[in-house]
Amino acid sequence: MPDYKTLIYEVDRGRARITFNRPEKLNALSFELQTELNAALWDADNDTAVHAVIIRGNGRAFSAGYDLTPMASGRAPQRGNDEDEYTAVYRGARTFDDDSWQMERAQRLRMVIFDMHKPVVAQIHGHCLAGGTDIALLCDIIIAADDCRIGFPPARAMGALPNNMWLYNCGPQWAKRLFLTGDTISGAEAAKIGLVLKSVPIEHLEAEVEGLVDRMAMIDTELLTANKRIVNLGLELMGARTMQRLATENDARAHLAPSMKEFGRIASTEGLKSALTWRDAKFGDGRARVEGPELRDENGYLK
């Protein structure tokens, strides 16, 4: 079994459990983690002992989003300068096409969830924000903790959504409601609008997911495949796959907005926390580093 650095992979009783394992970063999605997730999912799909896959997060969150450390550091892409020896010059994000290319590459890594034959269940708790939703909403079924927070706060200043299954899960009005404000909703609220299948108290989350997968594990994998595939083919006929490709280009377009440049400037000069505060403080929620009991739940976490 491969030795992964950013996730835990285990096979047990007809299921593969893939656990994001960067708890100190709230399971922020580094490119390494996304690459390892892609490999683990294809490995599970190829393993005849696996009937279904569970994706979950270690620590306080499923995933708080993409790892923004490279943006905050202001690191530029490395360029070759040795006249006597060829050195590859790789894309950064200098142009619209560079940006779109980078996001399409990342999207290809996560589209395995949609394309693989076996069902994938997302088990979400704590924060499921930004890139975390890009993973969760591609899963076949999402079970959430009642009190988890789901949303895409970067829509407030940092671009559009590079993955759009929201429209197919909760419909156009709720998709717009969440996109146009960057607001988050609880797992219980998400269940009411169809964004997730079901929400349960956090203490029952694991048992709920495991019980569902217990039932899938009793079904022939060939039948699981046939029934997943026909639904996903129906989504493709409704344009879902094309929509995902268009979403990356639309996000690259949105990255040209002045607010995105200002966020990047603050992140590189004052730090990521300052940039997040600039983005979210006026809304009184999200990842703004604003102190005050009215912004925190009974456990002290930001609402």
Secondary structure, 3 states (H helix, E strand, C coil): CCCCCCEEEEEECCEEEEEECCHHHCCCECHHHHHHHHHHHHHHHHCCCCCEEEEEECCCCCECCECCHHHHHCCCCCCCCCCCCCCCCCCCCCCHHHHHHHHHHHHHHHCHHHHCCCCEEEEECCEEECHHHHHHCCCCEEEEECCCEEECHHHHCCCCCCCCCHHHHHHHHHHHHHHCCCCEEEHHHHHHHCCCCEEECHHHHHHHHHHHHHHHCCCCHHHHHHHHHHHHHHHHHCCHHHHHHHHHHHHHHHCCCHHHHHHHHHHHHHCHHHHHHHHHHHHCCCCCCCCCHHHECCCCCEC
